[in-house]
Amino acid sequence: MPVPHEISLAGVYLSPMLIASFFGVVLALIVARLLDRYRLSRHFVHPALVLTSMSVIFTLLVGTLLIGI
């Protein structure tokens, strides 16, 4: 499968990394909400740093698995 150089959305060309980062942040927010709901975030010293780290990890996973960056 060829790696896309850019993705056209209504005539606007977007970088695949921009789309991967959007989905990575959305996934991190969903996981953070689940951690808050089940009170697991109280085990973290710095929850904002955990959210940032999860955003980076999910962005890399989405970029690697779905887009093929």
Secondary structure, 3 states (H helix, E strand, C coil): CCCCCCEEECCEEECHHHHHHHHHHHHHHHHHHHHHHCCCHHHCCCHHHHHHHHHHHHHHHHHHHHHCC
